Amino acid sequence: MATDVTIPDDLWEEDSETGSSLMWLHDDGAWVTQGQVIAEVLVEKVTLELEAPASGTLRIHAQPESVVNRGDVVAVIE
């Protein structure tokens, strides 16, 4: 069963809708464990960590340094 990796809504201020830059800390196909930091998201000049919601193989959908928005599915963990 695959688990979506999404950009959480709570990274932004309530009224902010601006996109943010995404930097992956692991390669596509890497094994990750639940709770492990897998990416950094730059939100309003603050870098926040994105953790793996499950353990498994990381399949990246969003390109490194791409602009992401709230709720975007950026990867899947298989």
Biotite code that builds the C-alpha atoms (Angstrom):
import biotite.structure as struc

atoms = struc.array([
    struc.Atom([0.000, 0.000, 0.000], chain_id="A", res_id=1, res_name="MET", atom_name="CA", element="C"),
    struc.Atom([1.367, 3.412, -0.971], chain_id="A", res_id=2, res_name="ALA", atom_name="CA", element="C"),
    struc.Atom([1.306, 6.465, 1.289], chain_id="A", res_id=3, res_name="THR", atom_name="CA", element="C"),
    struc.Atom([1.190, 9.969, -0.203], chain_id="A", res_id=4, res_name="ASP", atom_name="CA", element="C"),
    struc.Atom([3.739, 12.526, 0.975], chain_id="A", res_id=5, res_name="VAL", atom_name="CA", element="C"),
    struc.Atom([1.936, 15.875, 1.002], chain_id="A", res_id=6, res_name="THR", atom_name="CA", element="C"),
    struc.Atom([2.862, 19.416, 1.907], chain_id="A", res_id=7, res_name="ILE", atom_name="CA", element="C"),
    struc.Atom([1.033, 20.015, 5.219], chain_id="A", res_id=8, res_name="PRO", atom_name="CA", element="C"),
    struc.Atom([-1.355, 22.959, 5.469], chain_id="A", res_id=9, res_name="ASP", atom_name="CA", element="C"),
    struc.Atom([0.077, 23.988, 8.822], chain_id="A", res_id=10, res_name="ASP", atom_name="CA", element="C"),
    struc.Atom([3.428, 25.078, 7.333], chain_id="A", res_id=11, res_name="LEU", atom_name="CA", element="C"),
    struc.Atom([1.877, 28.343, 6.182], chain_id="A", res_id=12, res_name="TRP", atom_name="CA", element="C"),
    struc.Atom([0.226, 31.240, 7.944], chain_id="A", res_id=13, res_name="GLU", atom_name="CA", element="C"),
    struc.Atom([-3.559, 31.035, 7.587], chain_id="A", res_id=14, res_name="GLU", atom_name="CA", element="C"),
    struc.Atom([-3.816, 33.799, 4.975], chain_id="A", res_id=15, res_name="ASP", atom_name="CA", element="C"),
    struc.Atom([-0.710, 32.872, 2.953], chain_id="A", res_id=16, res_name="SER", atom_name="CA", element="C"),
    struc.Atom([-1.091, 31.028, -0.343], chain_id="A", res_id=17, res_name="GLU", atom_name="CA", element="C"),
    struc.Atom([2.407, 31.513, -1.763], chain_id="A", res_id=18, res_name="THR", atom_name="CA", element="C"),
    struc.Atom([4.348, 28.557, -3.101], chain_id="A", res_id=19, res_name="GLY", atom_name="CA", element="C"),
    struc.Atom([7.575, 27.381, -1.546], chain_id="A", res_id=20, res_name="SER", atom_name="CA", element="C"),
    struc.Atom([10.801, 25.744, -2.644], chain_id="A", res_id=21, res_name="SER", atom_name="CA", element="C"),
    struc.Atom([11.343, 22.031, -1.974], chain_id="A", res_id=22, res_name="LEU", atom_name="CA", element="C"),
    struc.Atom([14.740, 20.346, -1.469], chain_id="A", res_id=23, res_name="MET", atom_name="CA", element="C"),
    struc.Atom([14.971, 16.551, -1.195], chain_id="A", res_id=24, res_name="TRP", atom_name="CA", element="C"),
    struc.Atom([17.406, 15.046, 1.313], chain_id="A", res_id=25, res_name="LEU", atom_name="CA", element="C"),
    struc.Atom([17.111, 11.526, -0.199], chain_id="A", res_id=26, res_name="HIS", atom_name="CA", element="C"),
    struc.Atom([17.161, 10.218, -3.757], chain_id="A", res_id=27, res_name="ASP", atom_name="CA", element="C"),
    struc.Atom([14.257, 8.675, -5.603], chain_id="A", res_id=28, res_name="ASP", atom_name="CA", element="C"),
    struc.Atom([14.162, 4.978, -4.738], chain_id="A", res_id=29, res_name="GLY", atom_name="CA", element="C"),
    struc.Atom([15.804, 5.406, -1.332], chain_id="A", res_id=30, res_name="ALA", atom_name="CA", element="C"),
    struc.Atom([14.508, 3.473, 1.675], chain_id="A", res_id=31, res_name="TRP", atom_name="CA", element="C"),
    struc.Atom([13.139, 5.834, 4.346], chain_id="A", res_id=32, res_name="VAL", atom_name="CA", element="C"),
    struc.Atom([11.671, 5.208, 7.779], chain_id="A", res_id=33, res_name="THR", atom_name="CA", element="C"),
    struc.Atom([8.615, 6.812, 9.320], chain_id="A", res_id=34, res_name="GLN", atom_name="CA", element="C"),
    struc.Atom([9.507, 10.095, 11.027], chain_id="A", res_id=35, res_name="GLY", atom_name="CA", element="C"),
    struc.Atom([12.781, 10.486, 9.134], chain_id="A", res_id=36, res_name="GLN", atom_name="CA", element="C"),
    struc.Atom([13.351, 13.930, 7.619], chain_id="A", res_id=37, res_name="VAL", atom_name="CA", element="C"),
    struc.Atom([13.130, 13.466, 3.850], chain_id="A", res_id=38, res_name="ILE", atom_name="CA", element="C"),
    struc.Atom([12.910, 17.035, 2.559], chain_id="A", res_id=39, res_name="ALA", atom_name="CA", element="C"),
    struc.Atom([13.186, 20.692, 3.481], chain_id="A", res_id=40, res_name="GLU", atom_name="CA", element="C"),
    struc.Atom([10.550, 23.219, 2.509], chain_id="A", res_id=41, res_name="VAL", atom_name="CA", element="C"),
    struc.Atom([11.349, 26.946, 2.381], chain_id="A", res_id=42, res_name="LEU", atom_name="CA", element="C"),
    struc.Atom([8.246, 28.796, 3.589], chain_id="A", res_id=43, res_name="VAL", atom_name="CA", element="C"),
    struc.Atom([8.292, 32.573, 3.963], chain_id="A", res_id=44, res_name="GLU", atom_name="CA", element="C"),
    struc.Atom([12.088, 32.660, 4.516], chain_id="A", res_id=45, res_name="LYS", atom_name="CA", element="C"),
    struc.Atom([11.988, 29.816, 7.074], chain_id="A", res_id=46, res_name="VAL", atom_name="CA", element="C"),
    struc.Atom([13.216, 26.305, 6.285], chain_id="A", res_id=47, res_name="THR", atom_name="CA", element="C"),
    struc.Atom([10.997, 23.566, 7.708], chain_id="A", res_id=48, res_name="LEU", atom_name="CA", element="C"),
    struc.Atom([11.517, 19.804, 7.687], chain_id="A", res_id=49, res_name="GLU", atom_name="CA", element="C"),
    struc.Atom([9.166, 17.359, 5.988], chain_id="A", res_id=50, res_name="LEU", atom_name="CA", element="C"),
    struc.Atom([9.082, 13.915, 7.627], chain_id="A", res_id=51, res_name="GLU", atom_name="CA", element="C"),
    struc.Atom([8.216, 10.562, 6.080], chain_id="A", res_id=52, res_name="ALA", atom_name="CA", element="C"),
    struc.Atom([4.652, 9.580, 7.046], chain_id="A", res_id=53, res_name="PRO", atom_name="CA", element="C"),
    struc.Atom([5.524, 5.865, 6.646], chain_id="A", res_id=54, res_name="ALA", atom_name="CA", element="C"),
    struc.Atom([8.465, 3.531, 6.061], chain_id="A", res_id=55, res_name="SER", atom_name="CA", element="C"),
    struc.Atom([9.253, 2.257, 2.577], chain_id="A", res_id=56, res_name="GLY", atom_name="CA", element="C"),
    struc.Atom([10.702, 3.196, -0.788], chain_id="A", res_id=57, res_name="THR", atom_name="CA", element="C"),
    struc.Atom([10.545, 6.909, -1.626], chain_id="A", res_id=58, res_name="LEU", atom_name="CA", element="C"),
    struc.Atom([9.160, 7.711, -5.083], chain_id="A", res_id=59, res_name="ARG", atom_name="CA", element="C"),
    struc.Atom([9.607, 11.432, -5.757], chain_id="A", res_id=60, res_name="ILE", atom_name="CA", element="C"),
    struc.Atom([7.021, 13.232, -7.909], chain_id="A", res_id=61, res_name="HIS", atom_name="CA", element="C"),
    struc.Atom([8.078, 16.889, -7.424], chain_id="A", res_id=62, res_name="ALA", atom_name="CA", element="C"),
    struc.Atom([11.415, 17.930, -8.854], chain_id="A", res_id=63, res_name="GLN", atom_name="CA", element="C"),
    struc.Atom([14.095, 19.314, -6.505], chain_id="A", res_id=64, res_name="PRO", atom_name="CA", element="C"),
    struc.Atom([13.790, 23.062, -5.944], chain_id="A", res_id=65, res_name="GLU", atom_name="CA", element="C"),
    struc.Atom([10.334, 23.080, -7.513], chain_id="A", res_id=66, res_name="SER", atom_name="CA", element="C"),
    struc.Atom([7.636, 25.372, -6.196], chain_id="A", res_id=67, res_name="VAL", atom_name="CA", element="C"),
    struc.Atom([5.027, 23.574, -4.085], chain_id="A", res_id=68, res_name="VAL", atom_name="CA", element="C"),
    struc.Atom([1.751, 24.634, -2.494], chain_id="A", res_id=69, res_name="ASN", atom_name="CA", element="C"),
    struc.Atom([-0.351, 23.493, 0.439], chain_id="A", res_id=70, res_name="ARG", atom_name="CA", element="C"),
    struc.Atom([-1.684, 19.980, 0.059], chain_id="A", res_id=71, res_name="GLY", atom_name="CA", element="C"),
    struc.Atom([0.456, 19.082, -2.974], chain_id="A", res_id=72, res_name="ASP", atom_name="CA", element="C"),
    struc.Atom([1.384, 15.398, -3.244], chain_id="A", res_id=73, res_name="VAL", atom_name="CA", element="C"),
    struc.Atom([5.159, 15.585, -3.766], chain_id="A", res_id=74, res_name="VAL", atom_name="CA", element="C"),
    struc.Atom([6.062, 11.904, -3.385], chain_id="A", res_id=75, res_name="ALA", atom_name="CA", element="C"),
    struc.Atom([4.756, 8.463, -2.558], chain_id="A", res_id=76, res_name="VAL", atom_name="CA", element="C"),
    struc.Atom([6.208, 5.931, -0.143], chain_id="A", res_id=77, res_name="ILE", atom_name="CA", element="C"),
    struc.Atom([5.683, 2.386, -1.378], chain_id="A", res_id=78, res_name="GLU", atom_name="CA", element="C"),
])
